[in-house]
Amino acid sequence: LGGGEVAFLALDPSAAHHNLGLLSGRDADSTESALNHLAFQVPDLLAWRKKVDAVEKSSSATQVGHINHCITWSLYLCDPEGNRIEFFVATPFYVPQPIFDKLDISLSNEEIVRTTEETYRGRPGFKPMADWKAGWQAAAAQ
């Protein structure tokens, strides 16, 4: 991400990991935006695959990529004006970030879930997302 830090902002952190990503490290003379990307959560892999199909049929989307962050399965693209957009599905897993692994969309939905868990289960901090959220909420209440 260009060496800068990313801040993820959410309207409701209990509902979505983020809706907006901002990137630091831009100087006053830069023509690049601090906006890294806009993120839109979709409810499940079926809805996500519909977005993937629509984007891949579009001639106006560029830099299309499918990424496994472990906490989300994400579709990234740039719109015709160069704005970076993400459509993501929240997974049932948590692991500390950043993770930017290629997502094989030729796998079935069940295979995506299974391979994600198998791939990241051994990483430090891996846990069910529900456990991570419960710990976050308990810490925030103190």
Order of alpha helices (4+ residues) and beta strands (2+ residues): beta-beta-beta-alpha-beta-beta-beta-beta-beta-alpha-beta-alpha
